[in-house]
Amino acid sequence: MLVSVYPLRVRGRRLKADAIKRQTPVRGDLRTYQQQCHLVAALEPALPRDARPLPPL
């Protein structure tokens, strides 16, 4: 599923509302998978040659 994601944190720190509004969304394919007993969401690049836009959530 192609989605647009707005990062809300940088290095674990929450961004202020005005900083969030200024950011450009990261577009990609949202995938979920089970890892042991946790559900992991990962944003894969829209095109295969692109770098991974965000780390797994």
Secondary structure as the mmCIF struct_conf table of DSSP 4:
data_model
#
loop_
_struct_conf.conf_type_id
_struct_conf.id
_struct_conf.beg_label_comp_id
_struct_conf.beg_label_asym_id
_struct_conf.beg_label_seq_id
_struct_conf.end_label_comp_id
_struct_conf.end_label_asym_id
_struct_conf.end_label_seq_id
STRN STRN1 LEU A 2 VAL A 5
STRN STRN2 ARG A 9 VAL A 10
TURN_TY1_P TURN_TY1_P1 ARG A 11 GLY A 12
STRN STRN3 ARG A 13 ARG A 14
HELX_LH_PP_P HELX_LH_PP_P1 LEU A 15 LYS A 16
HELX_RH_AL_P HELX_RH_AL_P1 ALA A 17 ARG A 22
BEND BEND1 GLN A 23 GLN A 23
HELX_LH_PP_P HELX_LH_PP_P2 THR A 24 PRO A 25
STRN STRN4 VAL A 26 GLN A 35
TURN_TY1_P TURN_TY1_P2 GLN A 36 CYS A 37
STRN STRN5 HIS A 38 PRO A 45
BEND BEND2 ALA A 46 LEU A 47
TURN_TY1_P TURN_TY1_P3 PRO A 48 ARG A 49
BEND BEND3 ASP A 50 ASP A 50
HELX_LH_PP_P HELX_LH_PP_P3 ALA A 51 ARG A 52
BEND BEND4 PRO A 53 LEU A 54
#
